Amino acid sequence: MSWLKSLPLSLWLTALLLAGGVLGHLPLAAIGNSISSLSSGQWLGWTALNLSIISLSTQRWQLLTDMLKLPINFSELLLIRQAGQAVSFITPGPQFGGEPLQIYWLHRGRQAPLHRSLLALGLDRFYELWINFSVLLLAVLLLASPAGNAGDWRSILSILAFVLLALSLFGRLMLQQPQRILAWLNRLTRQWQHHPRLQNSQAHWQQLTTELKQAVARQKRVLLQAFMLSLYGWAGLIAELWLLLSFFGLETDFSAFLLIFVSMRLSFLLPLPGGVGSLEAALFWGFHTLNLPLEAAMGLIALMRLRDAVLLLSGFICLRLLQRR
């Protein structure tokens, strides 16, 4: 099992080497000119849009916690969300890793019941994953159909459709046959079944599935509102890309915009921390394929990584605040 310990370091080295290889082919000297040409209004608009996207995600989570009667307000959820996002960013994998800490802060920090903490976060992540793969699948379908290049995207379409189907089946099993999932979890954790913290796992699972069924039966309006907030968040992500492209005077048609958007979002599904290297490679490939100026690609990468650095720093500040509490 020693290879598991070295896996995070190996993935980070792979990501940095990939990013370095891509950036070595880009005109780095032009980055200062492309960034310095932005006006204060552009900076403010871009900042406001990112804050709106973060607020929408936090508001969706608060809807779910309020539905489950968890004693936590918007500002506390924002702290927990951003701290968890910072951990997920540095964890090798497609934007996961901070969830155990988020559950810990909900359960121990706010004295919330464990099954409700798990259900609130599980519903939030389910919404995020299901909407993400649905939007990506739709975008790839739109990208493949008009150009007649469906064969070029066939493997990606198959993977996205499989993941979306698996998520949908998992949600159905949770509602209709939760004991099958519990049996699978028991087999998976058989060697730890005698651990004191797992002795009440079956009771927690029964409480979780019971409250999930009650929420689906009685809280359809709240669940629909959470669904709409997820769509608004995706609309914000699309608007952000359009805004960033406009900063560099790039007027792309619908297909070109979709190609850049899809390549970016798919890059985050690779098991590289924070999409380091994969995002740069995706943008380099997209701009090269569309014959767009590489100076604009460099500026776009720089702005996105600047945003990531700010979010990562703010996440670690939130993490420190939670530790002090």
C-alpha positions as CSV (number, residue, x, y, z in Angstrom):
1,M,0.0,0.0,0.0
2,S,3.0,2.3,-0.1
3,W,2.0,3.4,-3.6
4,L,-1.1,5.0,-2.2
5,K,1.0,7.3,-0.1
6,S,3.0,8.4,-3.0
7,L,0.0,8.8,-5.3
8,P,-0.8,12.4,-4.4
9,L,2.7,13.5,-4.9
10,S,2.9,11.7,-8.2
11,L,-0.3,13.3,-9.4
12,W,0.9,16.8,-8.4
13,L,4.2,16.3,-10.2
14,T,2.3,15.1,-13.3
15,A,0.0,18.1,-13.2
16,L,2.9,20.5,-12.8
17,L,4.9,18.9,-15.6
18,L,1.8,19.0,-17.9
19,A,1.2,22.6,-17.0
20,G,4.8,23.5,-17.6
21,G,4.9,21.7,-20.9
22,V,1.8,23.6,-22.1
23,L,2.9,27.0,-20.9
24,G,6.3,26.5,-22.5
25,H,4.5,26.7,-25.9
26,L,2.6,29.9,-25.1
27,P,3.8,33.5,-25.4
28,L,4.4,34.2,-21.7
29,A,5.8,37.7,-22.5
30,A,2.3,38.8,-23.6
31,I,0.6,37.9,-20.3
32,G,1.4,41.3,-18.7
33,N,0.0,43.3,-21.5
34,S,-3.2,41.2,-21.7
35,I,-3.9,41.5,-18.0
36,S,-3.0,45.1,-17.6
37,S,-5.3,46.2,-20.4
38,L,-8.4,45.2,-18.3
39,S,-10.4,48.2,-16.9
40,S,-11.6,48.5,-13.3
41,G,-15.1,47.9,-14.5
42,Q,-14.1,44.6,-16.0
43,W,-12.4,43.5,-12.8
44,L,-15.5,44.5,-10.8
45,G,-17.9,42.8,-13.1
46,W,-15.9,39.6,-13.1
47,T,-15.5,39.7,-9.3
48,A,-19.3,40.2,-8.8
49,L,-20.1,37.4,-11.1
50,N,-17.8,34.9,-9.2
51,L,-19.3,36.0,-5.9
52,S,-22.8,35.4,-7.3
53,I,-21.9,31.9,-8.4
54,I,-20.5,31.1,-4.9
55,S,-23.6,32.6,-3.3
56,L,-25.9,30.5,-5.4
57,S,-24.1,27.3,-4.5
58,T,-24.2,28.2,-0.8
59,Q,-27.9,29.2,-1.0
60,R,-28.7,25.8,-2.5
61,W,-27.0,24.1,0.4
62,Q,-28.8,26.4,2.9
63,L,-32.1,25.4,1.3
64,L,-31.3,21.8,2.0
65,T,-30.1,22.3,5.5
66,D,-33.2,24.4,6.4
67,M,-35.4,21.6,4.9
68,L,-33.6,19.2,7.3
69,K,-33.8,21.6,10.2
70,L,-30.1,21.9,10.7
71,P,-29.2,24.9,13.0
72,I,-26.8,26.7,10.7
73,N,-27.0,30.1,8.9
74,F,-25.7,31.3,5.5
75,S,-22.4,32.8,6.7
76,E,-21.4,29.6,8.6
77,L,-22.3,27.5,5.5
78,L,-20.2,29.8,3.4
79,L,-17.2,29.3,5.7
80,I,-17.6,25.5,5.6
81,R,-18.1,25.4,1.9
82,Q,-15.1,27.5,1.0
83,A,-12.9,25.6,3.5
84,G,-14.0,22.3,2.0
85,Q,-13.4,23.7,-1.5
86,A,-9.8,24.6,-0.6
87,V,-9.2,21.0,0.6
88,S,-10.8,19.6,-2.5
89,F,-8.6,21.8,-4.7
90,I,-5.4,20.4,-3.4
91,T,-6.6,16.9,-3.2
92,P,-5.9,14.7,-6.2
93,G,-9.2,13.9,-7.9
94,P,-12.0,15.6,-9.8
95,Q,-12.9,18.3,-7.3
96,F,-13.5,16.0,-4.3
97,G,-11.8,15.6,-0.9
98,G,-13.2,18.2,1.4
99,E,-16.5,16.5,2.1
100,P,-15.4,14.5,5.3
101,L,-14.3,17.8,6.9
102,Q,-17.6,19.5,5.8
103,I,-19.6,16.7,7.5
104,Y,-17.4,17.0,10.6
105,W,-17.9,20.7,10.9
106,L,-21.7,20.3,10.5
107,H,-21.9,17.4,12.9
108,R,-19.4,18.3,15.6
109,G,-19.2,22.0,15.1
110,R,-22.9,22.7,15.1
111,Q,-24.0,19.6,17.0
112,A,-26.2,18.5,14.1
113,P,-27.4,14.9,13.8
114,L,-24.9,12.9,11.8
115,H,-27.5,11.4,9.4
116,R,-28.9,14.9,8.6
117,S,-25.4,16.2,8.1
118,L,-24.7,13.4,5.7
119,L,-28.0,13.8,3.9
120,A,-27.6,17.6,3.5
121,L,-24.2,17.3,2.0
122,G,-25.1,14.2,0.0
123,L,-28.1,16.0,-1.6
124,D,-26.0,19.1,-2.4
125,R,-23.3,17.0,-4.1
126,F,-25.9,14.9,-5.9
127,Y,-27.5,18.0,-7.4
128,E,-24.1,19.3,-8.4
129,L,-22.9,16.1,-10.0
130,W,-26.2,15.3,-11.8
131,I,-26.6,18.8,-13.2
132,N,-22.9,19.0,-14.2
133,F,-23.0,15.8,-16.2
134,S,-26.4,16.6,-17.7
135,V,-25.2,20.0,-18.9
136,L,-21.9,18.5,-20.2
137,L,-23.8,15.8,-22.0
138,L,-26.2,18.3,-23.6
139,A,-23.2,20.5,-24.6
140,V,-21.4,17.6,-26.2
141,L,-24.5,16.6,-28.1
142,L,-24.9,20.2,-29.4
143,L,-21.3,20.3,-30.3
144,A,-21.3,17.0,-32.2
145,S,-24.6,17.3,-34.1
146,P,-24.3,20.4,-36.3
147,A,-20.8,19.6,-37.6
148,G,-21.6,16.0,-38.3
149,N,-18.6,14.9,-36.1
150,A,-20.5,12.7,-33.7
151,G,-18.0,9.9,-34.2
152,D,-15.2,12.1,-32.8
153,W,-17.2,12.6,-29.6
154,R,-18.7,9.2,-29.3
155,S,-16.5,8.0,-26.5
156,I,-17.0,11.1,-24.5
157,L,-20.8,10.9,-25.0
158,S,-20.7,7.3,-23.9
159,I,-18.8,8.1,-20.7
160,L,-21.0,11.1,-19.8
161,A,-24.2,9.1,-20.5
162,F,-22.9,6.2,-18.4
163,V,-22.1,8.4,-15.4
164,L,-25.4,10.2,-15.6
165,L,-27.3,6.9,-15.8
166,A,-25.3,5.5,-12.8
167,L,-26.1,8.6,-10.8
168,S,-29.8,8.3,-11.7
169,L,-29.9,4.6,-10.8
170,F,-28.1,5.4,-7.5
171,G,-30.7,8.0,-6.6
172,R,-33.5,5.6,-7.4
173,L,-32.0,2.8,-5.3
174,M,-31.6,5.3,-2.4
175,L,-35.4,5.9,-2.6
176,Q,-36.7,2.4,-3.4
177,Q,-34.1,-0.1,-2.2
178,P,-31.8,1.5,0.3
179,Q,-31.0,-1.8,2.0
180,R,-29.2,-3.0,-1.1
181,I,-26.8,0.0,-0.9
182,L,-26.4,-0.6,2.9
183,A,-25.5,-4.3,2.2
184,W,-22.9,-3.1,-0.4
185,L,-21.4,-0.6,2.2
186,N,-21.3,-3.3,4.8
187,R,-19.3,-5.5,2.5
188,L,-17.0,-2.7,1.7
189,T,-16.3,-1.8,5.3
190,R,-16.4,-5.3,6.7
191,Q,-13.0,-5.2,8.3
192,W,-13.9,-2.0,10.2
193,Q,-17.4,-3.1,11.4
194,H,-16.2,-3.5,15.0
195,H,-14.9,0.0,15.2
196,P,-16.8,2.0,17.9
197,R,-17.6,4.8,15.4
198,L,-19.3,2.3,13.0
199,Q,-21.4,0.5,15.6
200,N,-24.4,2.7,15.0
201,S,-24.0,3.0,11.2
202,Q,-27.0,0.9,10.4
203,A,-29.2,3.1,12.6
204,H,-27.9,6.3,11.0
205,W,-28.5,4.8,7.5
206,Q,-32.1,4.0,8.4
207,Q,-32.7,7.5,9.7
208,L,-31.0,9.0,6.6
209,T,-33.1,7.0,4.1
210,T,-36.3,7.7,6.1
211,E,-35.7,11.5,6.0
212,L,-34.8,11.3,2.4
213,K,-38.1,9.7,1.5
214,Q,-40.0,12.2,3.6
215,A,-38.2,15.1,1.9
216,V,-39.0,13.7,-1.6
217,A,-42.6,13.2,-0.6
218,R,-43.2,16.5,1.3
219,Q,-40.6,19.0,0.2
220,K,-40.9,18.9,-3.6
221,R,-41.0,22.7,-3.8
222,V,-37.7,23.0,-1.9
223,L,-36.0,20.4,-4.0
224,L,-37.2,22.1,-7.2
225,Q,-35.8,25.4,-5.9
226,A,-32.4,23.7,-5.2
227,F,-32.5,22.4,-8.8
228,M,-33.2,25.8,-10.2
229,L,-30.3,27.3,-8.1
230,S,-28.0,24.6,-9.7
231,L,-29.1,25.7,-13.2
232,Y,-28.5,29.4,-12.3
233,G,-25.0,28.5,-11.1
234,W,-24.3,26.8,-14.4
235,A,-25.6,29.9,-16.2
236,G,-23.2,31.9,-14.2
237,L,-20.3,29.7,-15.2
238,I,-21.2,30.0,-18.9
239,A,-21.6,33.8,-18.5
240,E,-18.1,33.9,-16.8
241,L,-16.5,32.2,-19.8
242,W,-18.3,34.6,-22.2
243,L,-17.2,37.6,-20.2
244,L,-13.5,36.4,-20.0
245,L,-13.4,35.8,-23.8
246,S,-14.9,39.3,-24.3
247,F,-12.0,40.8,-22.3
248,F,-9.6,39.7,-25.0
249,G,-11.9,40.8,-27.9
250,L,-12.7,37.2,-29.0
251,E,-16.1,37.0,-30.7
252,T,-16.7,33.3,-31.2
253,D,-19.7,31.6,-32.8
254,F,-21.8,29.1,-30.9
255,S,-19.9,26.0,-31.9
256,A,-16.5,27.6,-31.1
257,F,-17.7,28.8,-27.7
258,L,-19.1,25.3,-26.9
259,L,-15.8,23.7,-27.9
260,I,-13.9,25.9,-25.4
261,F,-16.5,25.4,-22.7
262,V,-16.7,21.6,-23.1
263,S,-12.9,21.1,-23.2
264,M,-12.5,23.3,-20.1
265,R,-15.1,21.5,-18.1
266,L,-14.0,18.0,-19.2
267,S,-10.4,18.9,-18.0
268,F,-11.7,19.1,-14.4
269,L,-12.9,15.5,-14.5
270,L,-9.3,14.2,-14.8
271,P,-7.7,13.0,-11.5
272,L,-5.4,16.0,-11.3
273,P,-5.6,18.4,-8.3
274,G,-7.4,21.6,-9.3
275,G,-7.2,20.7,-12.9
276,V,-3.6,21.9,-12.9
277,G,-2.1,21.1,-16.3
278,S,-5.3,19.6,-17.7
279,L,-7.0,23.0,-17.9
280,E,-4.0,24.6,-19.6
281,A,-3.8,21.7,-22.0
282,A,-7.5,21.9,-22.8
283,L,-7.4,25.7,-23.5
284,F,-4.2,25.4,-25.6
285,W,-5.8,22.6,-27.7
286,G,-9.1,24.5,-28.0
287,F,-7.5,27.8,-29.1
288,H,-5.1,26.0,-31.5
289,T,-8.0,24.0,-33.0
290,L,-10.0,27.2,-33.6
291,N,-7.0,29.2,-34.8
292,L,-7.5,31.7,-32.0
293,P,-4.6,33.9,-30.7
294,L,-2.5,32.0,-28.1
295,E,-1.9,35.3,-26.3
296,A,-5.6,35.3,-25.5
297,A,-5.3,31.7,-24.2
298,M,-2.5,32.8,-22.0
299,G,-4.5,35.7,-20.6
300,L,-7.5,33.4,-20.0
301,I,-5.4,30.9,-18.2
302,A,-3.8,33.6,-16.1
303,L,-7.1,35.1,-15.0
304,M,-8.6,31.7,-14.1
305,R,-5.5,30.7,-12.1
306,L,-5.6,34.1,-10.4
307,R,-9.2,33.4,-9.4
308,D,-8.3,29.9,-8.2
309,A,-5.5,31.4,-6.1
310,V,-7.8,34.0,-4.5
311,L,-10.4,31.3,-3.8
312,L,-7.8,28.9,-2.4
313,L,-6.4,31.7,-0.1
314,S,-9.9,32.6,1.1
315,G,-10.6,28.9,1.7
316,F,-7.6,28.5,3.9
317,I,-8.7,31.6,5.8
318,C,-12.1,30.0,6.3
319,L,-10.4,26.8,7.4
320,R,-8.4,28.7,10.0
321,L,-11.5,30.4,11.3
322,L,-13.3,27.1,11.6
323,Q,-10.3,25.6,13.5
324,R,-10.3,28.5,16.0
325,R,-14.0,28.0,16.7
